[in-house]
């Protein structure tokens, strides 16, 4: 599988997102994905499914060292001591010795970006994670984090799909050598009904989801689509063997729409 390299981290370009997957559904989805060839699994404390994700890893029979596992610490646990305890609890729930990547899930509204990234440094330096990163960081917050960190910030994970133009944020992220990981990469499925994507899919003999994921990869993103269906999980991984021409990339880019952010809340930062 194609990978993206960032400050020593090697991320498979397609991973399984697990937001809103729970119980046996989450376990089965993770096991199915790993059996299909996925080697990148994304979870979070806030998803409430780390134990099920860990069980899916064990059920798959795939060696732990062959799978890149990401988890995230929520904004209410970003104080130094809280963060360390949160990371330790993640490992217990997943039943693994070390995360490949641990992220600040959302920037704190009360603690500075510099303070929280320094605390995350300690988590890595304790050996609880091989790499650190952030999620939902704006250009300003990412710059502040880089100015304060002792350890490389390997990922900024943010919402990204054809409706949401993140070109400035992607460029700023990549300028730091940080990988841009796209969550909601299929726009929660809404973009798949767009005529332009349907047309491209028909011409290439691919599914609309495969076309959008190919668009993500050609943009330089890592994508973590979520699915609980084994057939779709396999399809989402099968994006090699074709490449979108510039005209098709531009046609998908043209779907960008004001006010199209799908993940926004009271604790969101002031977006770029």
C-alpha positions as CSV (number, residue, x, y, z in Angstrom):
1,X,0.0,0.0,0.0
2,X,1.1,3.5,-0.7
3,X,2.4,5.4,2.3
4,X,3.1,9.0,3.4
5,X,6.2,9.8,5.4
6,X,6.4,12.6,7.9
7,X,9.2,13.1,10.4
8,X,10.0,9.4,10.7
9,X,6.3,8.2,10.7
10,X,5.1,6.1,7.9
11,X,1.4,6.3,7.4
12,X,-0.6,4.1,5.0
13,X,-2.6,6.5,2.9
14,X,-5.9,4.7,3.6
15,X,-6.9,3.9,7.1
16,X,-10.1,2.8,8.8
17,X,-11.9,5.5,10.7
18,X,-14.0,4.2,13.6
19,X,-16.0,7.2,14.8
20,X,-19.6,6.1,15.7
21,X,-18.7,2.5,15.5
22,X,-19.3,0.6,18.8
23,X,-19.6,-2.8,20.3
24,X,-19.4,-5.8,18.1
25,X,-19.8,-3.7,15.0
26,X,-16.5,-1.9,15.8
27,X,-14.7,-5.1,16.5
28,X,-15.9,-6.8,13.3
29,X,-15.2,-3.7,11.2
30,X,-11.6,-3.5,12.4
31,X,-11.0,-7.3,12.0
32,X,-12.5,-7.1,8.5
33,X,-10.4,-4.2,7.5
34,X,-7.2,-5.8,8.7
35,X,-8.0,-9.0,7.0
36,X,-8.7,-7.1,3.8
37,X,-5.2,-5.5,3.9
38,X,-5.7,-2.3,5.9
39,X,-2.7,-1.5,8.1
40,X,-3.9,1.8,9.6
41,X,-6.7,2.1,12.2
42,X,-7.9,5.3,13.8
43,X,-9.7,5.6,17.1
44,X,-10.1,8.1,20.0
45,X,-10.9,8.2,23.6
46,X,-14.0,10.2,22.7
47,X,-15.2,7.4,20.4
48,X,-15.7,5.1,23.4
49,X,-14.5,2.1,21.3
50,X,-10.8,1.6,22.1
51,X,-11.4,-1.8,23.8
52,X,-13.4,-3.0,20.7
53,X,-10.8,-1.7,18.3
54,X,-8.1,-3.6,20.3
55,X,-10.3,-6.8,20.2
56,X,-10.6,-6.4,16.4
57,X,-6.8,-6.2,16.1
58,X,-6.4,-9.5,18.1
59,X,-9.3,-11.2,16.2
60,X,-7.7,-10.4,12.8
61,X,-4.5,-12.3,13.7
62,X,-2.4,-9.5,12.1
63,X,0.8,-8.9,14.1
64,X,0.6,-5.7,16.3
65,X,3.9,-4.4,14.7
66,X,2.3,-4.5,11.3
67,X,-0.6,-2.1,12.1
68,X,-0.4,1.7,12.6
69,X,-2.8,2.6,15.4
70,X,-3.8,6.2,16.2
71,X,-5.8,7.4,19.2
72,X,-6.7,10.9,20.5
73,X,-6.9,12.7,23.8
74,X,-10.1,14.8,24.2
75,X,-9.9,18.6,25.1
76,X,-11.0,18.1,28.7
77,X,-7.9,15.8,29.4
78,X,-5.2,18.0,28.1
79,X,-3.7,19.1,31.4
80,X,-0.2,17.6,31.9
81,X,-1.2,15.0,34.5
82,X,-4.6,14.3,32.9
83,X,-3.0,13.7,29.5
84,X,-0.5,11.2,30.8
85,X,-3.3,9.3,32.6
86,X,-5.5,9.4,29.5
87,X,-2.7,7.9,27.3
88,X,-2.1,5.2,29.9
89,X,-5.8,4.3,30.0
90,X,-5.9,4.2,26.2
91,X,-3.2,1.6,26.1
92,X,-5.0,-0.5,28.8
93,X,-8.2,-0.4,26.8
94,X,-6.5,-1.3,23.5
95,X,-4.3,-3.8,25.3
96,X,-1.2,-2.7,23.5
97,X,2.1,-1.4,24.9
98,X,2.5,1.6,22.7
99,X,0.5,3.7,20.2
100,X,2.0,4.5,16.9
101,X,0.4,8.0,17.0
102,X,-1.3,10.0,19.7
103,X,-3.1,13.2,18.9
104,X,-4.7,16.1,20.7
105,X,-8.2,15.6,19.4
106,X,-9.4,19.2,19.7
107,X,-7.4,22.3,20.8
108,X,-8.1,23.4,24.3
109,X,-10.2,26.6,24.9
110,X,-8.4,27.2,28.2
111,X,-4.8,26.0,27.8
112,X,-2.4,27.3,25.2
113,X,-1.3,25.4,22.2
114,X,2.3,25.6,23.5
115,X,1.4,24.2,26.9
116,X,-0.6,21.2,25.5
117,X,1.9,20.3,22.9
118,X,4.7,20.3,25.6
119,X,2.5,17.9,27.7
120,X,2.1,15.7,24.6
121,X,5.8,15.7,24.2
122,X,6.1,14.1,27.7
123,X,3.7,11.3,26.6
124,X,6.0,10.4,23.7
125,X,9.1,10.7,25.9
126,X,7.5,8.3,28.4
127,X,7.4,5.8,25.5
128,X,3.5,5.7,25.4
129,X,3.5,6.6,21.7
130,X,6.0,6.5,18.9
131,X,4.8,9.7,17.4
132,X,2.6,12.7,18.3
133,X,0.3,15.0,16.4
134,X,-2.8,17.2,16.5
135,X,-6.3,17.3,15.1
136,X,-8.5,20.2,14.2
137,X,-5.7,22.7,14.4
138,X,-5.8,25.9,12.4
139,X,-2.8,27.5,10.8
140,X,-2.2,29.7,13.8
141,X,-2.5,26.9,16.3
142,X,-0.3,24.6,14.3
143,X,2.4,27.3,14.1
144,X,2.2,27.9,17.8
145,X,2.5,24.2,18.5
146,X,5.6,23.8,16.3
147,X,7.2,26.8,17.9
148,X,6.9,25.1,21.3
149,X,7.5,21.4,20.6
150,X,10.6,19.4,21.2
151,X,9.2,16.5,19.2
152,X,8.1,16.5,15.6
153,X,4.4,17.0,15.0
154,X,3.8,14.3,12.4
155,X,0.0,14.8,11.7
156,X,-2.7,17.4,11.6
157,X,-6.0,15.5,11.2
158,X,-8.8,17.7,9.9
159,X,-12.1,17.5,8.1
160,X,-11.5,17.4,4.4
161,X,-13.8,16.5,1.5
162,X,-14.7,18.0,-1.9
163,X,-17.2,20.4,-0.3
164,X,-14.7,21.9,2.2
165,X,-11.8,23.8,0.7
166,X,-8.8,23.3,3.0
167,X,-6.1,24.3,0.5
168,X,-4.5,26.9,2.7
169,X,-4.5,24.7,5.8
170,X,-3.1,21.8,3.8
171,X,-0.3,23.9,2.4
172,X,0.6,25.3,5.8
173,X,0.5,21.8,7.3
174,X,2.8,20.3,4.6
175,X,5.1,23.3,4.9
176,X,6.0,22.0,8.4
177,X,6.6,18.5,6.9
178,X,3.5,17.4,8.8
179,X,1.1,14.9,7.1
180,X,-2.5,16.1,6.5
181,X,-5.0,13.3,7.5
182,X,-8.5,13.8,6.2
183,X,-11.4,12.7,8.3
184,X,-14.9,12.7,6.8
185,X,-13.1,12.2,3.5
186,X,-16.3,11.2,1.7
187,X,-18.3,14.1,3.2
188,X,-20.4,11.6,5.1
189,X,-21.4,10.1,1.8
190,X,-23.2,13.3,0.6
191,X,-20.6,14.0,-2.2
192,X,-21.0,10.6,-3.7
193,X,-24.3,11.5,-5.3
194,X,-22.8,14.5,-7.1
195,X,-23.2,14.1,-10.9
196,X,-19.6,15.0,-11.6
197,X,-18.4,12.3,-9.3
198,X,-20.9,9.8,-10.7
199,X,-19.7,10.6,-14.2
200,X,-16.0,10.1,-13.3
201,X,-16.8,6.9,-11.5
202,X,-18.6,5.6,-14.6
203,X,-15.7,6.5,-16.9
204,X,-13.2,4.7,-14.8
205,X,-15.4,1.8,-13.8
206,X,-14.9,2.7,-10.1
207,X,-17.3,3.5,-7.2
208,X,-17.9,7.1,-6.4
209,X,-16.2,6.5,-3.0
210,X,-13.1,5.2,-4.8
211,X,-13.0,8.3,-7.0
212,X,-13.2,10.7,-4.0
213,X,-10.5,8.7,-2.1
214,X,-8.3,8.8,-5.2
215,X,-8.8,12.6,-5.2
216,X,-7.8,12.8,-1.6
217,X,-4.6,10.8,-2.2
218,X,-3.6,12.8,-5.2
219,X,-4.1,15.9,-3.1
220,X,-1.4,14.5,-0.8
221,X,-3.7,13.5,2.0
222,X,-4.0,10.4,4.1
223,X,-7.7,9.4,4.3
224,X,-9.6,7.5,7.0
225,X,-13.0,6.6,5.7
226,X,-15.4,4.9,8.1
227,X,-17.5,1.9,7.2
228,X,-19.0,-1.0,9.0
229,X,-19.7,-3.0,5.8
230,X,-17.0,-5.5,4.8
231,X,-17.6,-5.0,1.0
232,X,-17.3,-1.2,1.3
233,X,-14.3,-1.5,3.5
234,X,-12.6,-3.6,0.8
235,X,-13.7,-1.2,-2.0
236,X,-12.3,1.8,-0.1
237,X,-8.9,0.3,0.0
238,X,-8.9,-0.6,-3.7
239,X,-7.8,2.8,-5.1
240,X,-4.6,1.9,-6.9
241,X,-4.4,1.1,-10.6
242,X,-6.0,4.4,-11.8
243,X,-5.2,8.1,-11.6
244,X,-7.4,11.1,-12.0
245,X,-6.4,13.6,-14.7
246,X,-6.0,17.2,-13.8
247,X,-9.4,18.1,-15.4
248,X,-11.2,15.6,-13.1
249,X,-9.3,16.9,-10.1
250,X,-10.4,20.4,-11.0
251,X,-14.0,19.3,-11.5
252,X,-14.1,17.8,-8.0
253,X,-12.4,20.9,-6.6
254,X,-15.2,23.0,-8.0
255,X,-17.6,21.3,-5.6
256,X,-16.3,23.4,-2.8
257,X,-19.2,25.2,-1.0
258,X,-19.3,27.9,1.7
259,X,-20.6,26.7,5.0
260,X,-20.0,23.0,4.3
261,X,-18.1,22.1,7.4
262,X,-19.8,19.0,8.9
263,X,-17.9,18.8,12.3
264,X,-18.4,21.9,14.3
265,X,-19.2,22.5,17.9
266,X,-18.9,24.8,20.9
267,X,-15.4,23.6,21.5
268,X,-14.2,24.1,17.9
269,X,-11.4,26.7,17.3
270,X,-11.9,29.8,15.2
271,X,-11.6,28.2,11.9
272,X,-9.3,29.5,9.1
